[in-house]
Every structure is written in C-alpha cells, then in structure tokens.
Amino acid sequence: MDATAEADGKRFEGFVKSYSEEKGYGFIVSDALYQEFHRDVFLHKSKRPDGTPWQDGDRVTFEYFKNHRDNPQAMNVMPAGPLSQPIENG
C-alpha cells in the first residue's frame, strides 16, 4: 500500500533517539505512538527535507504509516525547533 495513502495528516512530536548516518536509519521516540505500538518509530535517511543527517536528540514533528512489518515508520519529518537544543533523554 502507498504510504501517503495511509497518512491522515495528523502530526506527532518526538525526538531522534538514535540515528546512524552509516546505516542510513534511526528511531524517533514519541510517547503517543509508543503507547499504541510499544516501540519507537523507524526513521529513514530519505525523510530529512534538506538531506543533512539527523542528530541524536533532534526535536521533530512527523506523520507516520505502518510499514510492511506493520510497525510505525516516520514520514513528512520536519525539525520542531532549534536543533542545537536537544531534548534530554531520561
């Protein structure tokens, strides 16, 4: 199924928990989606609007779709504030 067909336009907030530039993917922590899926949201390198790598702790807003494994995957990811002020984890 086309990912954009599943998106309903609702945006979620979170922060990049981990991101590997070498592997080209990482994960977003979102309390709202963790309650539903019991896992973090997958983040692919292609979802950075300007092509620069994500950094751990970056604040983001995003939509999501269920990928082929029925897990949440981020799409339409946007920075949600100054990237120099990461959210502390824990």
MDAnalysis code that builds the backbone (N, CA, C; Angstrom):
import MDAnalysis as mda
import numpy as np

u = mda.Universe.empty(270, n_residues=90, atom_resindex=np.repeat(np.arange(90), 3), trajectory=True)
u.add_TopologyAttr("name", ["N", "CA", "C"] * 90)
u.add_TopologyAttr("resid", np.arange(1, 91))
u.add_TopologyAttr("resname", ["MET", "ASP", "ALA", "THR", "ALA", "GLU", "ALA", "ASP", "GLY", "LYS", "ARG", "PHE", "GLU", "GLY", "PHE", "VAL", "LYS", "SER", "TYR", "SER", "GLU", "GLU", "LYS", "GLY", "TYR", "GLY", "PHE", "ILE", "VAL", "SER", "ASP", "ALA", "LEU", "TYR", "GLN", "GLU", "PHE", "HIS", "ARG", "ASP", "VAL", "PHE", "LEU", "HIS", "LYS", "SER", "LYS", "ARG", "PRO", "ASP", "GLY", "THR", "PRO", "TRP", "GLN", "ASP", "GLY", "ASP", "ARG", "VAL", "THR", "PHE", "GLU", "TYR", "PHE", "LYS", "ASN", "HIS", "ARG", "ASP", "ASN", "PRO", "GLN", "ALA", "MET", "ASN", "VAL", "MET", "PRO", "ALA", "GLY", "PRO", "LEU", "SER", "GLN", "PRO", "ILE", "GLU", "ASN", "GLY"])
u.atoms.positions = np.array([
    [0.849, -1.189, 0.000],
    [0.000, 0.000, 0.000],
    [0.884, 1.238, 0.000],
    [0.474, 2.266, -0.698],
    [1.213, 3.517, -0.766],
    [1.196, 4.191, 0.606],
    [2.379, 4.569, 1.085],
    [2.493, 5.167, 2.414],
    [1.668, 6.434, 2.538],
    [1.651, 7.260, 1.510],
    [0.904, 8.507, 1.602],
    [-0.593, 8.255, 1.690],
    [-1.048, 7.128, 1.183],
    [-2.475, 6.806, 1.267],
    [-2.899, 6.520, 2.698],
    [-1.960, 6.086, 3.536],
    [-2.282, 5.771, 4.919],
    [-2.199, 6.983, 5.834],
    [-1.446, 7.993, 5.464],
    [-1.278, 9.158, 6.324],
    [-2.576, 9.939, 6.388],
    [-2.965, 10.330, 7.615],
    [-4.205, 11.080, 7.762],
    [-3.955, 12.555, 8.033],
    [-2.689, 12.971, 7.985],
    [-2.353, 14.374, 8.194],
    [-2.092, 14.733, 9.639],
    [-2.356, 13.823, 10.573],
    [-2.098, 14.104, 11.979],
    [-0.602, 14.076, 12.225],
    [-0.095, 15.113, 12.899],
    [1.335, 15.197, 13.181],
    [1.601, 14.825, 14.630],
    [2.743, 14.198, 14.836],
    [3.179, 13.794, 16.155],
    [4.494, 14.480, 16.464],
    [4.813, 14.583, 17.743],
    [6.069, 15.171, 18.178],
    [6.942, 14.094, 18.786],
    [8.234, 14.294, 18.687],
    [9.169, 13.373, 19.300],
    [10.576, 13.888, 19.159],
    [11.539, 13.010, 19.437],
    [12.930, 13.366, 19.228],
    [13.671, 12.156, 18.694],
    [14.732, 12.437, 17.988],
    [15.541, 11.368, 17.416],
    [16.291, 10.693, 18.565],
    [15.959, 9.442, 18.798],
    [16.586, 8.669, 19.871],
    [17.977, 8.220, 19.453],
    [18.064, 7.729, 18.239],
    [19.350, 7.290, 17.702],
    [19.284, 7.373, 16.187],
    [20.418, 7.685, 15.593],
    [20.484, 7.755, 14.139],
    [21.898, 7.387, 13.701],
    [22.005, 6.473, 12.747],
    [23.303, 6.070, 12.204],
    [23.404, 6.560, 10.766],
    [24.278, 7.533, 10.539],
    [24.472, 8.032, 9.180],
    [25.009, 6.912, 8.281],
    [25.858, 6.067, 8.847],
    [26.434, 4.950, 8.086],
    [25.343, 3.983, 7.609],
    [24.409, 3.650, 8.494],
    [23.332, 2.720, 8.138],
    [22.182, 3.413, 7.416],
    [22.051, 4.718, 7.638],
    [21.004, 5.473, 6.958],
    [19.633, 5.386, 7.599],
    [19.607, 5.011, 8.867],
    [18.317, 4.965, 9.562],
    [18.518, 5.155, 11.059],
    [17.402, 5.357, 11.726],
    [17.408, 5.525, 13.173],
    [15.994, 5.394, 13.697],
    [15.779, 5.961, 14.889],
    [14.478, 5.826, 15.536],
    [14.089, 7.120, 16.226],
    [12.790, 7.389, 16.222],
    [12.203, 8.544, 16.895],
    [11.434, 8.041, 18.106],
    [11.604, 8.716, 19.237],
    [10.805, 8.439, 20.423],
    [9.586, 9.353, 20.380],
    [8.414, 8.759, 20.460],
    [7.156, 9.505, 20.528],
    [6.275, 8.812, 21.556],
    [6.012, 9.490, 22.662],
    [5.207, 8.884, 23.724],
    [3.847, 8.423, 23.224],
    [3.206, 9.249, 22.399],
    [1.865, 8.914, 21.906],
    [1.872, 7.629, 21.087],
    [2.840, 7.487, 20.184],
    [2.879, 6.291, 19.349],
    [3.443, 5.083, 20.089],
    [4.289, 5.325, 21.085],
    [4.794, 4.200, 21.869],
    [3.652, 3.525, 22.621],
    [2.708, 4.316, 23.095],
    [1.550, 3.760, 23.799],
    [0.744, 2.835, 22.893],
    [0.684, 3.158, 21.613],
    [-0.084, 2.355, 20.673],
    [0.694, 1.145, 20.160],
    [1.972, 1.334, 19.804],
    [2.750, 0.286, 19.141],
    [3.765, -0.416, 20.048],
    [4.058, 0.163, 21.206],
    [5.045, -0.395, 22.140],
    [6.434, -0.513, 21.509],
    [6.755, 0.473, 20.667],
    [8.082, 0.527, 20.027],
    [8.303, 1.947, 19.512],
    [9.571, 2.255, 19.243],
    [9.911, 3.552, 18.677],
    [9.564, 3.571, 17.186],
    [9.562, 4.764, 16.612],
    [9.184, 4.972, 15.214],
    [10.443, 4.922, 14.333],
    [10.405, 4.114, 13.291],
    [11.536, 3.972, 12.370],
    [11.708, 5.259, 11.563],
    [12.952, 5.688, 11.387],
    [13.282, 6.916, 10.655],
    [14.307, 6.587, 9.576],
    [13.945, 6.803, 8.328],
    [14.856, 6.535, 7.209],
    [15.527, 7.829, 6.766],
    [16.754, 7.703, 6.264],
    [17.538, 8.886, 5.859],
    [16.835, 9.742, 4.812],
    [15.994, 9.152, 4.003],
    [15.313, 9.906, 2.947],
    [14.280, 10.883, 3.492],
    [13.999, 10.839, 4.784],
    [12.962, 11.688, 5.361],
    [13.474, 13.017, 5.870],
    [14.753, 13.308, 5.660],
    [15.303, 14.617, 6.038],
    [15.094, 15.574, 4.879],
    [14.314, 16.651, 5.066],
    [13.966, 17.519, 3.946],
    [15.164, 18.135, 3.217],
    [16.208, 18.492, 3.939],
    [17.344, 19.140, 3.274],
    [18.510, 18.187, 3.039],
    [18.347, 16.919, 3.391],
    [19.362, 15.921, 3.120],
    [20.491, 15.824, 4.142],
    [20.544, 16.724, 5.127],
    [21.581, 16.624, 6.155],
    [21.195, 15.526, 7.144],
    [22.178, 14.882, 7.754],
    [21.867, 13.781, 8.677],
    [21.146, 14.265, 9.935],
    [20.310, 13.418, 10.446],
    [19.671, 13.687, 11.738],
    [20.714, 13.515, 12.824],
    [20.516, 14.188, 13.934],
    [21.395, 14.069, 15.096],
    [20.579, 13.539, 16.269],
    [21.193, 12.712, 17.100],
    [20.513, 12.242, 18.302],
    [20.039, 13.445, 19.107],
    [18.800, 13.409, 19.531],
    [18.234, 14.492, 20.326],
    [17.503, 15.547, 19.511],
    [17.566, 15.507, 18.180],
    [16.841, 16.485, 17.358],
    [15.343, 16.393, 17.640],
    [14.721, 17.520, 17.865],
    [13.269, 17.579, 18.037],
    [12.627, 17.540, 16.651],
    [11.575, 16.750, 16.514],
    [10.914, 16.618, 15.218],
    [9.407, 16.532, 15.366],
    [8.717, 16.886, 14.290],
    [7.305, 16.562, 14.132],
    [7.226, 15.701, 12.884],
    [6.211, 14.836, 12.832],
    [6.137, 13.889, 11.729],
    [4.752, 13.261, 11.647],
    [4.497, 12.665, 10.503],
    [3.370, 11.775, 10.327],
    [3.954, 10.373, 10.291],
    [3.107, 9.366, 10.290],
    [3.635, 8.013, 10.202],
    [2.713, 7.140, 9.376],
    [3.243, 6.015, 8.948],
    [2.455, 4.971, 8.313],
    [2.945, 3.647, 8.861],
    [2.172, 2.599, 8.683],
    [2.596, 1.258, 9.084],
    [3.351, 0.645, 7.909],
    [4.599, 0.253, 8.154],
    [5.411, -0.313, 7.083],
    [5.048, -1.784, 6.837],
    [5.807, -2.444, 5.987],
    [5.494, -3.829, 5.608],
    [5.553, -4.797, 6.792],
    [6.162, -4.383, 7.884],
    [6.201, -5.206, 9.103],
    [5.125, -4.798, 10.101],
    [4.242, -3.891, 9.665],
    [3.161, -3.374, 10.496],
    [3.674, -2.542, 11.678],
    [4.860, -1.955, 11.499],
    [5.462, -1.096, 12.511],
    [5.386, 0.360, 12.057],
    [5.394, 1.293, 13.015],
    [5.312, 2.707, 12.634],
    [6.601, 3.199, 11.985],
    [6.457, 3.903, 10.861],
    [7.592, 4.493, 10.159],
    [7.279, 5.957, 9.890],
    [8.236, 6.828, 10.189],
    [8.043, 8.272, 10.046],
    [8.028, 8.700, 8.588],
    [7.219, 9.712, 8.314],
    [7.196, 10.356, 7.008],
    [6.889, 11.829, 7.229],
    [7.191, 12.645, 6.227],
    [6.969, 14.096, 6.333],
    [7.582, 14.650, 7.615],
    [8.812, 14.250, 7.884],
    [9.521, 14.639, 9.110],
    [10.070, 16.052, 8.963],
    [9.848, 16.868, 9.984],
    [10.319, 18.252, 9.986],
    [10.967, 18.571, 11.329],
    [12.018, 19.395, 11.328],
    [12.576, 19.861, 12.595],
    [11.495, 20.614, 13.374],
    [11.507, 20.470, 14.687],
    [10.460, 21.088, 15.513],
    [11.003, 22.156, 16.430],
    [12.094, 22.738, 16.084],
    [12.675, 23.774, 16.916],
    [14.164, 23.793, 16.695],
    [14.846, 24.604, 17.471],
    [16.291, 24.699, 17.302],
    [16.946, 23.340, 17.487],
    [17.672, 22.897, 16.469],
    [18.322, 21.597, 16.545],
    [19.511, 21.618, 17.493],
    [19.934, 22.805, 17.894],
    [21.049, 22.903, 18.829],
    [20.591, 22.723, 20.277],
    [19.282, 22.560, 20.505],
    [18.752, 22.374, 21.846],
    [18.014, 21.052, 21.937],
    [18.764, 19.941, 22.022],
    [18.113, 18.632, 22.033],
    [17.338, 18.380, 23.319],
    [16.380, 17.510, 23.239],
    [15.636, 17.045, 24.397],
    [16.525, 16.066, 25.139],
    [16.585, 16.187, 26.439],
    [17.354, 15.246, 27.236],
    [16.577, 13.945, 27.343],
    [17.251, 12.834, 27.196],
    [16.617, 11.519, 27.290],
    [16.818, 10.964, 28.682],
    [15.769, 11.043, 29.496],
    [15.832, 10.413, 30.799],
    [16.046, 11.393, 31.876],
])
